[in-house]
Amino acid sequence: MNYLAILVAALSTFVLGAIWYNPKVFGTAWMKEAGLTEEQLKKGNMAKIFGFAFLFAFLIAFLMPTLVNHEIGAIQAAGGNAEDPALIEFLKVHGGKFLSFKHGALHGTFIGIFLALPVLGTTFLFEQKSWKYIFIHAGYWIVSFAVMGAIICGWN
């Protein structure tokens, strides 16, 4: 596992968040839909918010290799034995075919659409949030997962 890629992938959510939730992008719409003001946001415990946000992003990034890197799936299929002769032969033929930024971004996008969107959508519908609110957050996570997947799958 590339732990530096995992760390960078986790940190990428902060970079994207700074852009996505900027008032000139979706920040103003998000605050309106959430019923928040800049003053209210400034009163939050930033150490707690950013600390847990990083922890959660790191947990996602730590899982991401098993979702975007097919070679990890092959190793898992071999019972975790990276020295298995059949696995070694398999990787000689097929290894590296799908280790690219593009492939990781594709799988990350799928994870965002088919996992993050339904989870957030269900939660926010029960909270009676607007579709605009749902798509602002789901869009952020779809793009975040695409970026994380790209970093983790493409960084060899």
Secondary structure as UniProt FT lines:
FT   HELIX           3..20
FT   HELIX           23..27
FT   HELIX           28..34
FT   HELIX           38..42
FT   HELIX           46..68
FT   HELIX           70..77
FT   TURN            78..80
FT   TURN            82..83
FT   HELIX           85..94
FT   TURN            95..98
FT   HELIX           101..111
FT   HELIX           112..116
FT   HELIX           117..126
FT   TURN            127..128
FT   HELIX           131..154
//
